Amino acid sequence: MLKRKIPTSGELLPAIGLGTWQTFDVGNAAAERVPLKEVLKTLLDKGGSIVDSSPMYGSSEKVVGDLSTELNINTKLFIATKVWTTGKDEGIAQMNNSFNLLQRKQVDLMQIHNLVDWQLHLKTLRDWKEQGRIRYLGITHYTESAYSKIEDILKNNPVDFLQINYSLLSRTAEERLFPLAQEKGVAIIINQPFEEGALFQRVKGKSLPAWASDFDCTSWGQFFLKFILSHTAVTCVIPGTSKPHHMADNAGAGFGKLPDENQRQQMIRFIDS
């Protein structure tokens, strides 16, 4: 699988990961958990490693911790989660709980979810990074209304990662945030790559264009993900799924050729039409 460098360390991160919002928020029933166990196994088998969660995502952290431990792959995953509360002590308590749920003594990436109380939490994250409790720190959001604040934070505060929305339908981040992130040496994780299914609805009943094979694309999911990965500022994209065959297909976007600039423009024209 294609790997991209984390600018602050040079560590290579596989370009396709897994988001867990909604998809991993399940109970203890085997019928719900068995497919998710296969999703995690497929991610790793295909060369991926990053799994992104949050306390906001219901039982997702616990499910990731339980299933990855059962599979004996917990330490092989690059686990990212978030702090999503106000107050220093509340943030520390929430993050400690995440460590327990994820069954980790160290979390690879801790992010400030949607910039909630970011100034306070950033101080804690810097301390925890120095102590080795986390390896990287970052900030996240999912909407253009936050871009001005994100620009301000990136200009004035060293962070390792930015997680943000970007897709064939939502391209503003590449104009406003990507150049700044590259300048500041910030890795970029992309969320909402399928626009919560809106991209699949747009192409429903349509055949994949023949020219998609020019960049080794065999499905609509890969079409959408390869567009994202073809921007060099992007480190990793984290589509969510609860289906192992979708995980395998998504992972396929991390193999083979990526669209060049002319092909990117062709993809934009196609989807806009």
Buried (B, 14 or more C-beta within 10 A) or exposed (E): BBBBEBBBEEBEBBBBBBBBBEBBBBEEEEEBBEBBBBBBBBBBBBBBBBBBBBBBBBBBBBBBBBBBBEBEBBEEBBBBBBBBBEEEEBBBEBBEEBBEBBBBEEBBBBBBBBBBBBEBBBEBBBEBBEEEBBBBBBBBBBEBEBBEEBBEBBEEBEBBBBBBBBBBBBBEBBEBBBEBBEEBBBBBBBBBBBBEEEBEEBBEEEEBBEEBEEBBBBBBBBBBBBBBBBBEBBBBBBBBBBBBEBBBBBBBBBBBEBBEEEBBEBBBEBBEE
